[in-house]
């Protein structure tokens, strides 16, 4: 049988039900953290891989001895499906995990780094990431994808994820950052992460971690950040052809995809923002959230 990619959102959703098995998800959620463990849990396409690279660089002094970043900073929910035990030793301390879980779900007892990102930018980035891998290139319009993104349930959508972490923003074990802030001042971001995860104050170490988290450095080593191991393990389970292409290091710009989004779709995003973040927290826009995040520090 010839494998094909989904040609609609509905078909993609059906196939994605097989992406993570119940056993793997349950094992991930059942992990008992050490107090020094670091969980990197942004929403999809909000800076997860970027933060994995920063944390790993800081804890190892800049080691790049991995085929793919997920080997050394495993995805908590998917680890079992990729043949890894979340309780195994890691190459360095503190132990670090990737996740996309909400605060309500993630194992408690460690330290948590969450990168926030403008929802329109995150949606466009996810669309580009999935097109040609999880659905056929050209088969799904960005307008249809945007509607799907806006309407996803709280259990796996942007809005449920964002609101769950924002409610807990004052906890000392949680570090909230913004994608935009990381772009504006990467050295300062690396310094804050280093302090948060307990890495000694070493200017040379922080300089190495900053250089290796730069767009140019990561773009030049794209295969180490492209999810090829994940595809090797999970594409067959989702009925996908083995020749999919997905890149985590795309344009390196903030707002680069916004010209692709028309006024009607943008208005839908604004309305959804008001329903969730405006209604509960009094934040009228993502810009207001960034301002509140800056004021917190």
N, C-alpha and C positions, 0 to 999 in steps of 0.2 A: 504494500500500500504506500502510495506517495503522500508524504506529509506536506500539508499546506499551512499557511498562516491564516489566522482569523481575518475576515474581511468586514467585520462589524464589531461594535462595542459589546453587543450581547454575546457574540461567540467568544470574544476575548475573555469576558467575565467567566463563562462556562469553563474555558480551558484553564484559567488561573486558579480555579478551585483545587486543582491538583498540584499547584506550585509548592505548597508546604503541606506535608501530611499532618494529621491530627497528632500523631505520636511525636513528631519533631517539635511541633508547637508546644505541646504539653511538657515535654522534657525541658524546653527552653524556659518556660514560665516557672518550672519547678526548681530551677537552679537556686542554690542558697549562696548569696554573695559573701565574700570577705569584705570588711569595711573599706578596704583600699581599692576594690574593684571599680573600674570605670566603665560605665555604660554610655555609649554614644548613640543617642536616640532621636535624631531629627525626623521630620516627615520626609518621604521620598523626594529626592532631588533638591534638598535644602542644605546640602553641605556635608552629608554623612561621610563620603569617601575622603573629602578634604580634611575633616576632623580626625578620621582614622589615621591619616598620614601624619598629622601634627602630633597626636598622642604617641604613635609608635616611634616617631623620630625622637621625641623627648625622652621616652623611656629606654631607648637603645643607643642614643648618641648618634642617630642617623643611619642605622642599618637599613639597607635596601635588599637584604638577602631573602627575597620572597618572589614567587612567580606571580602571585596576585595578593593584594593587601588582605583579602579575606582569610588567607592562610594564617596570618599572624594576629589579625583582629577579627575573630570569627563572628558570623551573624548568629546571634543567640537563638532565634526562632528556627533557623534553617540548618543549624550545625549538624543535627542528627541525620538529616536527609543527605548531607554531604559526607557522611561517614566519620564525623568528628564528635568527640565527647566533650561537652562544655566544661566538665570537671578536670580535663587533662591540663597538665602544666603548659604554660605559654613560654615564649622565648625570652620574656622579660617581665619585670614587675614595674608598675601595677598591672595586673591582668586587665585586659580591655576587650570589650565586646561591641559589635555593631548591633543596632536594633532599630525598629521603627515603631516600637510599642508606645502606647499612651502611659501616662503616670499611673492610671488606674490598674494597668495590667503588669507592668514591669516588676521583676523581683525587687523587693525592698532590702535595704541594708548596705548598698554600695554608694557610689558617687555618680552623678548623672550630668552629662553635657548635652544640651539640646540647642541646635542652631535653628533660628527662625528665618523665614524668607517670605518676601512678597508673594501672595498666592497666585497672581497672574504669571509672574516669572517662574514659579515652581511648576505650574501647570504646563507652560510652554516647554520647559526643560524636560518634564516627564513625557510629553507628547513626542518630542524629538528622540528621546531615549528609547521609547517602546516601538516607534515606527520602524518597520523593517526587521523587528525581532519578535515582539509579542502580537503585532498585527501587520498585515501586508502594507507595504509602503504605498501611499496614495489612496488606500481604501477607506480611510476614516478622515473626515474633515476636522480641522482644529475646533470648529464651532461645536460639532457633536462631541468631541472629546472634552471640550470645556464644560458642556452641560453635564456630562457624566462625572467630571471632576467635582463640580459644584454640588451635585446631588448625592455623592457617595454617603453612605450611612456613617454615623459618628464612630462606629467600631473600626472603620478602616479609612476614614476620610480626613482631609486636611483640617477641617474645622473642629472635629472631635479631638484630634491630636493636639492642635494648638491650644484650645481652651483647657484641656486637661493639664498641660504643663504650665500655662499662665496662672492658673489658680494656685499653683504651688511655688510661684516664683520667689517667695521669701525664704524658702527652706535653704539652710546652709549647705546641704548636700547636693543642691542643684545649681548648675551654672547655665544660665540662658545667654546666648550670644545671637547676633544677627549675621546673616550672610553678607549683608551690605556693610556692616562694620568690619567684618573680616577682610573684605575687599579694600576698604578704606585704610586700614592700618593692621596689616598682618603681623608685624613684629609685636605690637601691643597685644593682639589676640594670643599669640604664642606665649607671651609672658603670663597672661592671665590663666591660660590653660596649665602652664607649668606650675604656677603657684597652687592652682586648684587640685592638681593630682599629686602634689607633694614632691615634685622634682626639685633637687637642689638648685639654688640660684647660681647658675654658671653661664656667663655671657656667651662663651664660645659654643656651648651646647644649644642655647636658644637661637644663636645665629645660624647654626647648621639646620636645626629643625625648621626655621623660617625659610631658609633658602630651598630646602627640599619640599616645602609646602607651596612654593611659588607656582604660578600657572605654567611658566615656561618649563620648569623642572618636571612637573607632573605630565605635561603634554608630551614632552620628549620621551617619556617612559609610559605611554598610554596603555600598553598591554598589561602592565602591573596593576592597572586600575579599571579594567574593562569588563569584569564579570565573566571571563571565559571559563573559569572553573565552575561557576554557578550554572552557566548554560550547559556545560558538559554533564552535570549531574541532573538538571531539572527540565531541560527542553523536551526530552523524550517523554517524561511524565505528563507534560502539557500538550503532547502531540505536535511539537514544533519541529520544523526542519533544522538540521544541525548547522546551517550556514548563516545564522543570524548575526547581526553586527550591532553592538551597543557600546557606546563610549561614555565614560563618566566625566572626562575632561573635555568640555565642549568649547565654548567661546571665551570663557574667563571674564565675561562682562555682566554688569548689572543692568537689567532692563532691555537686553538685546532682543528679546522675543516679543516685546510689547507691540511693535508695529504690525505683528501678525494677528492681533486681537482687535476685532471691530468694536464699535461703540455699544452695540446691543449686548455682546457677550461681556464687555467690561461692566455694563450696568448690572448684569446678573451677578457678577462677582461682588460689586458694591452692595447690592441688596442682601446677599448672603452674609457678607461681613456684618452688616447692621443687625441681622437676625441673631447672630451668635456673639460676636465680640462687642458690638455696640450695646445690645440689650443687657448682657451680663456685666460687662466691665466698663461701659461708658466710653469705649474707644471708637471714635468715629471713622478711623481709617488705619491702614497699616502704618502710615506716617506717624499717627498718634501713638501706636504701639512702640515704634522705634524711639520716640521721644520719652515715653514712660520707661523704656528699658535703659536709656541713657541716664535718666534721673535716678534710677535705682542704684546706679554706681557713681 
